Amino acid sequence: MKILVCISHVPDTTAKINFTAGGAALDPNGVQFVINPYDEFGLTKALHLKEKHGGQVTVITFGDATVEATLRKALAIGADDAVRLDGVPTDPMQVAGELAAYAKDQGFDLIICGQESIDYNGGIVPGALAALMNLPFVNACIGLEVDGSNAQLLREIDGGKEQISAALPIVIGGKKGLVEESELRIPNMRGIMTARTKPLAVTPLSGSAALTAASGFTKPAAKAAVQLIDSSNLDELVRRLHEEAKVI
Amino acid sequence: MRPDLFEHPDYYLLDELLTDEHKLVRDATRDWVKRDVSPIIEEYAQNAEFPQQIVKGLAEIGAFGPYIPSEYGGAGLDQISYGLMMQEIERGDSGVRSTCSVQSSLVMYPIYAYGNEEQRMKYLPKLASGEWLGSFGLTEPNFGSNPGGMVTNFKDMGDHYLLNGAKMWISNAPFCHVAVVWAKNEEGRIHGLIVERGMEGFTTPETHNKWSLRASATGELVFDNVKVPKENLLPNKSGLGAPLGCLDSARFGIAWGAIGAAMDCYDTALRYSKERIQFDKPIGAFQLQQKKLAEMITEITKAQLLTFRLGQLKNEGRATTAQISMAKRNNVDMALTIARDARQMLGGMGITGDYPIMRHMMNLESVVTYEGTHDIHLLITGMDVTGIPAFK
């Protein structure tokens, strides 16, 4: 089974975010980047499937050379090879277009994306990729098993789960539930050493166009300090909730 | 203990000197420590119990012999990677780091460097996989800083050696499967012997009532007419330089490890100083607290630079014993001072198990003594710059 896992290189959730270029671009200085957590669930699931059914796990990302550290981590965790689409992504349709252009002739049985990436949280790429490749798509995927040429999937729906069957190949947008957090793998030293020699191909872009451009970002207002009101002074608490916060 | 929120300080942007692989090694080790060490270590330390499950975890992450070549079960990484691993593991606990240091530098290293191919193939893969735990016997009850005076000895009995004596303050001893033991032959020359658990006359009584390294097992190695097969003698180096060569490797790891303990104390104190309100403002707003924090980050940064350069020299095979002594002595003393200041900053909370500082401080009291005491390392530097030994 050939599995492609699409990986985003995103700031760690604890990173302090600043913008540059007049507020129009992320300032990467001092930011620790990680594998997008939604993608990490997918990568771990891909490794489980490979261990069960055999096959090959390829990881792919779109970015400049700085994203290679994230691909090497994926290789150290257990992916067999990696592809870097050489450029700087600016728009989800461009990303989906480039991924589709790469994947269309490769014969992947399964293309696993994270449901969304935790940097811009667009959630567009997995569905757009499936559409461009004319493949079935299951989003919010929390369960995946492969049975011959079919996939049995679980999709999270409001208040429940939906069981879905689909013929391979398929694209999924995965999340926690594909595997649990306790199953995520920390690369070991042998894996890190082995990752040195695993293939990491740098592929030129196909020319997919970006359809949008970010012109600026605004950070949320800083949270105001917490005000503590003594428990013996409930009248004051009620007054403030009513007159200042206007929530009651 | 509280959730492990550790973030490492990098005041001089030293990450830019590290390769992506170094950072991956460090971050993976940190992730493992946060997942498998931080949540349990306080309880084990309080109970003075060795978390035996940690041996399997250390082996899985690759902390046993990371610089030993892969054909013997190691990862074949460089010395800076080894140092960063020790930094991160000691950030969790010095006792856990001690278990690694002993296994990697005091057991696997001498078997790799001084052993023959049969010995390497027999022992190293099992030590790397954590199937076997090792210990290192050099210190004796009456010979600590003066190991050359050791009385443990072996006699050539024709088809085997007969080993007698006792070693003390031995990390991993109570649970070890093998021990690399340094003993004198009939001519008074020091050799290394691999002693296996189960050999008749070999016992490993545990040392109890420690106030330091409480989550690490310490004991004695006692040899009462132990018959050691001749093939268990390490053939490729003898004399006091052989065990001291192992100590160079272990002390290098300690120099990095101490930075981890210091970083954890600093990070804890910095976080606390922003949260703890006294006189209507965070205590971090007061000059005396800022002085402590400023001195801590200054000393940590200096220690980081020292070890990074030492790591480069070690990778090139150029690090001298005296250079390693300087780094071990400086960094452990630095960590101990920071632990004491950080403890004060946390006030009464600093003595509780809710925070790691007191545990680090107590651990470091061992670290400042073992593998060459604070004073002995000073004399090594003194000897190095004057050419005159002041030991006797």
Interface residues (C-beta under 8 A of the other chain):
Chain A: T14 E68 A69 R72 K73 A76 I186 P187 N188 M189 R190 I192 M193 R196
Chain B: E7 D20 E21 K23 L24 V25 A28 D31 W32 R35 E60 I61 G62 A63 P66 S70 A75 G76 L77 S81 M85
